[in-house]
Amino acid sequence: MAVAYGSGTAVLYTDGRDVGRNTAVTVEPAHFGNHIRAGYLGRSQYPDPYLKAAFDDFRVYGRTLTANEVATLARS
């Protein structure tokens, strides 16, 4: 599963395929600033229960990946 967004559009990919998109995204990752702390995968900033799951891989890129790049990552 991957989410790629930029320029007002977010695309959700599953197994490298585009399965949904939102063309009205009003926030960009650059707006998040430096206040995002490590350790928030599976943990909320609110008193929600922790996620009971495991992550095989997690990546953050400084740009929006293309559909071909996401498909290539899904195959690897």
Legacy VTK file of the C-alpha trace (Angstrom):
# vtk DataFile Version 3.0
C-alpha trace
ASCII
DATASET POLYDATA
POINTS 76 float
0.000 0.000 0.000
1.299 3.449 -0.840
0.029 6.992 -0.873
1.633 9.522 -3.177
0.531 13.114 -3.044
1.485 16.516 -4.252
0.053 19.457 -6.150
-3.365 18.947 -4.549
-3.818 15.278 -5.510
-3.406 12.166 -3.357
-3.296 8.730 -4.994
-3.779 5.472 -3.080
-2.001 2.428 -4.493
-2.471 -1.224 -3.563
0.018 -3.721 -4.966
1.303 -0.982 -7.257
-2.102 -0.209 -8.787
-4.003 3.075 -8.505
-7.132 2.228 -6.502
-8.328 5.695 -5.534
-7.566 9.370 -5.674
-8.562 12.667 -4.126
-7.971 15.777 -6.224
-8.920 18.207 -3.450
-6.087 17.722 -0.935
-5.417 21.043 0.761
-2.277 20.204 2.750
1.167 19.257 1.481
3.872 17.397 3.431
5.976 20.566 3.451
3.299 22.147 5.672
3.848 19.510 8.388
7.047 21.202 9.562
9.541 19.570 11.894
7.101 18.747 14.685
6.424 15.225 13.420
8.269 12.882 15.749
9.549 9.381 15.079
7.538 6.617 16.682
4.095 7.633 15.481
3.567 4.644 13.193
0.630 2.821 14.729
0.297 5.352 17.520
-2.104 8.254 17.680
-1.466 11.700 19.113
-4.776 11.188 20.905
-5.793 8.554 23.492
-6.650 5.967 20.823
-5.550 2.341 21.225
-2.242 1.400 19.570
-2.310 -0.384 16.212
-1.871 -4.137 16.611
0.024 -4.880 13.402
3.489 -5.125 11.907
5.167 -3.088 9.189
7.365 -4.852 6.640
8.633 -1.631 5.100
8.057 2.087 5.548
9.523 4.826 3.361
9.133 8.571 3.057
10.298 10.388 -0.057
10.898 14.085 -0.505
8.904 14.164 -3.735
5.796 12.637 -5.261
6.493 9.219 -6.764
5.174 8.422 -10.217
2.808 5.512 -10.841
5.677 3.586 -12.485
7.924 4.125 -9.455
5.228 2.882 -7.072
4.615 -0.186 -9.268
8.349 -0.930 -9.325
8.563 -0.694 -5.538
5.539 -2.992 -5.181
7.295 -5.665 -7.253
10.507 -5.529 -5.206
LINES 1 77
76 0 1 2 3 4 5 6 7 8 9 10 11 12 13 14 15 16 17 18 19 20 21 22 23 24 25 26 27 28 29 30 31 32 33 34 35 36 37 38 39 40 41 42 43 44 45 46 47 48 49 50 51 52 53 54 55 56 57 58 59 60 61 62 63 64 65 66 67 68 69 70 71 72 73 74 75
